[in-house]
Structure formats: structure tokens, C-alpha cells
Amino acid sequence: MTMEMKDSGSVVLTAYHPHSPARIPGMEQSFVQDIPPSHSPTSRKSLPRCRRINRMLSNESAPPPAFSRSNSQASMDSTSMEDFWCEVESIKESSEDGSEEATLLEFRPADEGELEAEWLQDAGLSTLISGAEEEDGQALLSTLTRTQAAAVQKRYNTYTQTLRKKNKHTVRDVRDIFGTNDSSPTFETVPVSPVPSNGIQLPGQKPVWKSVSSNSCLDCGLDKSSPSVTEELSYEVSFSESITVLPKTQEWPKNQRFRKEDSALPKFVVRKSRFGLTEVGDLSAEDMKKIRYLSLIELTAFYDALGVELKRNRAERVRGRENGLFGVPLTILLENDQKKVPGVKVPLIFQKLLLKLEETGLETEGILRVPGSASRVKNLHQELEAKFYEDTFDWDQVRNNDAAGLLKMFIRELPSPLFTVEYLPAFITLVEKISKIKLQLQALHLLIMLLPEANRDTAKAFLQFLKKVVANEGKNKMNLWNVSMIVAPNLFIYKGKRANQQEMQAAATTAHIVRLLIRYQDILWTVPSFLISQVRKMNEAAMNNSKRQLMFDKGVRKLLRRKTMERERPERPEGAVTFPPYLQSDIPEGVVRVYAPLHSKVSMAIQLNSQTKAKDILARFHCENSRGSSQNMRGQIQSLHEIGGNIGQHCLDPDAYMLDVYRANPQAEWVIKPKAS
């Protein structure tokens, strides 16, 4: 183990690998080199490796380092790092005894230009590769900020230059695509002025902040014993645009030093604007797909602005099992689960393991850290595969530490890591190359937005559980750093993969990433407002393109004329299941018609003023329908949804000011219905 200490409150792990030489080139100091011959690793093979590592870190096996350090601090460093290496050893043993299938993801080198082509496709810009006039691609390009456009332009230039070198085929001149005289594509960028949280920038409007109250901001900070200094996060301007004020010559430290105390993490507050906050589950699947496109472009622009290379893995697809519980791709597992429970978003076995631990294991001392019996876990694994879907598995027989072992095994056995193969290097880079925690958090936020839906929902459930474990630290003796050290190798050393030297060097780095994920998870599940604004603009651009195209379709024009004639003879719909747009055609400015299909009173015209909130409309419907509400809605939490116009579907924050949302999307319909779980 090679470590470098700056002060008593910080530590950086530099390297450890059981097959690596005693000294790694480029290291300034090595505890391994200072170990006397009598304490060499070969003479202590009878000891468990994690215990040998602990001795290497402690004063038993090595002379005191040149700097001074208190014994209590030495013990804390030793114990915290031992947790990580013991977990790595446990993973290796599970793989070797056959309890885990050690299918490895093999990486293949990318040909020149292939990474750029994949990036353009993943960013929703395949139109730049195919040359087709795709409306979505053109609409996406029209929404880009200056830094985002520069990031796209850089990747496209690299791609086209590579193709010309290879002479694979004739590449269209960028002037034919973008209509410019320059040899590089020029994108029309959107202004960098602040935009409302969930809307479009209105002329002369500035974001309005509410006074601080118990629910006026999203508070993701520390416990009461933490420092009271807070830092406000802004979602109004893209992260890459705000980072351009940093000096271009700024150098990041080569070795990050992490203070393990919770107080080392700053307290962040996200203020609610008049549009409220939007969580990932509040938007339609189609709009979230666009959020992922924009997040990749923004993340790339963000890294470019910092002068950091955004690295991506390129892995061969490994075909996982198509049935069973462990080692099955998340998408296939969810498809199988949805046959049993329609609409489920987190695998049923994963939910059951979390529920078991939350009901009986949160107060168990050393939960997650203390391993269960390897033989019991193996037998439980086999029994679950055979009995889980038959509902004949006896959960009362499962001990808490064994359940924790099964939970970690499930994550490790996923054919593709929970945080995806492609972007694991980006997670590492955000800590190794970026020094400020605020900037790390912004990069992490975009990476979370990039996750596929199944990965994101599963990760959210897992992190919520880990937060509960940390909240019970007084009884289970598992603080934030302990939990992060245990979980990190399960997330970043996956599928029984042998940890190479680079991964071992990243031990403290990955633990810090997990710590950020747990501490700031409430922020990470919130969609940045500037991305929502870009989605609105993207949808508007697509609608405008569609309207122009429809003008040339005679068949469509005839259909529209027939529909217009039908609207002249309106009949009030019965049952209020669907509501045609003509019901809103003559509504005055500032008045919205709200529909509530599950209420006895199914619609209501409401005059908005500057203080009307979404929760006020909900309260009014609840009052009007308190006696005659439908049986279907009792016990369900109702929310106000913005549907159509420049958004697919958007569940509104109860604190959203409706007049502002209405002005951002005057063509929307407003429906009260249960929020998607």
C-alpha cells in the first residue's frame, strides 16, 4: 500500500496491487519499501490479505513516516482503508469459489474516428453522420449554447477529418449541411442569459427567488453538527457557460486528498425559482431521452471548458442471461418483472433485498462491512433463483449480513456496471482532474442524467437505502466514509473482474465518488432547469418544422378541414376521460381549464394571478370534490401535470407559480392525476 499524507485530516491512496512491484514509478514515498525483511509480504501469506494491508498501514509493520500523525488518526486511516481491501478480497474469493459468474467485459481499441462517430450518435446527432435531414437533429442543434456548439463542432471536425484521411467515402462539405462559408460547422447558439427553472426565458424577465423557508429550497448538506456555511447552486445557466470564467491556465493537483470527516463536505442549497424543481420521474420518457442527449453534449462542453479529457470506454457487448435473477441485464430483468408487476421500475429481487435490510438490518452493527457466510450466501443465491418468482422463498431464514452479501452480489453480477461501462472513466476523472467539490458535483449531476432509465432508477433505490444506513450510524457503526469504502469496489470493480493497478490507485477516488452520490443524491435526481428549457426549445423547433412540412400535404389539409367542421358542432364529453382542445379555444388570457378525470367535478376554469401555485389548484379541486371523489383516486397522491405544447408531460412542483408556467407554455393542457411512482 502506498499512501501520501498531507495533514492529519486528509489522505490519498496512490497504489496497491498484490502483483505489483514494491515501488511504482513516479511515487514519491512508499510504505512498502520501508518494511523490514522480516515483515515482507511473502512471510505473512498465512494472514488474510486485508489484515496484512492493515499492518502495512499501521506502526506494527512499518517505521513511522517522516511526518507526524496522531495514533487515533493512524487507526482511522488504517481501518478505513482496510474496509476497502477486505471488500476487494471478499469479491475475489466469491469469484474464485464459483458463487459468482466471472464474465469479463472485454474492451477493444477504437479505430480513429469511431469514438467521435459514437459520440455524435449518442448525442442524438446521427444526422451529421448519415447526412439525412432529420428533424430531431436539426431541432437539437438549434438549442445549443455557445460552449455546447463548440463541443459538437470539435467532435464533428475530428470525425470528418478522419474520414477524409481514410477515404472511406465522400464526406459532405459542412457548408452543405450548415450553409456557412467556413470550413467548420457553425451553430446558431442560444443566449446565455438565465432561464426559468422549467420554462423559456421571457422578455425582460429575471429569475425570482423566494424567501428561505422550510420547503423553499432543496437542502443537501450535513447534519446539525456540520458547519453552517452553505453554498447556493444555480441551474439557470449551463454549467459549461459558467465555468468559462475560470483561468485557462489553472492546473489541477495530481493527487487529490480527501478528508474523511462529514464536515469536510460543503453544504449546498438549490433554491426553488418560481417554476419549482423537477425530478427525473416528473418528465415523459421522450423528453428524458432528449435530456440525455443534451446532458452528454453539456458534459463534454463542461470537461472541455475545464481542459479535461472526457474519456469513454468502448466495450464489446456481453450477452447476459435472459432469465433468472443474478447476472441478467437490467432491461431484460425488468421486462420479466413487468409481466408479474406492470410498471415496475426497479427489479423485484433488488427491491426485496432492500426491504429486508431496511426492516431488520439498518441497526445491525457493521452491516455491509461484516460479510455473511460464503456457503450460506451461495445456497441462498441458488434457492432464490429457484423459488423467488414462485413466491415460495422463506425470507425469515435470511440473516442480515447474508442479505447484504446478496445485495452486493446482485450489483457485481450485472453484465454491465450500474453506472455503465462507457462512462466509468468519466466518474474517475471528475475526482482526479477536478479539485472543487462544487465542480465535481456538477459533473456528477450530468453523468447521472446520462444513465439509462433502468440504471438510474435502480441506482436511486440503492442510494436511498445507503442514506438510511448512514442515518443509523449511532447503532450500526457505519458512517458515510465507511459505507462509501465498502460500496465503491462493488460499483467500480465489477463482475469478478481482477482489479488492475489503475483501479487499485483509484480506491480513495471511487470511495469519494460514492460519498458524493450518497450525500448529494437529492440534488442529483433533480433535472437542471437549463436542460428543461432546451428541451422546450427543441420541441418548439420540431413542431415548427412539422407545421411547415404539413402545409405541403394535401391529404393532411383535407383532414384538418374535416376536423374543423366537426369542431363547429361541439358536444360536452361524458366521463371526462379525454378532453378535445376546442374546450380551451376561447379561454381568456391568464385563465386555464384544469381537468381532473378521477374527480366528480372533472374540469374547472381557474383565473391565475402572480401568487397562484400548483398546490392552490390542487387544494381547490380537493375542496370541491371532497364528498364525491371517485373511488379510484382515494389513497392516491394527486399532482398537477402540464401536458402538450412545448413539453411532453411534466409533473409540476406543488410550489410552482402557475402564471409563470402558463406563460412558458400557453398551449399546454392541465390535468390532475396521480404522480407516477
Disulfide bonds with the S-S distance in Angstrom:
Cys50-Cys86 2.48
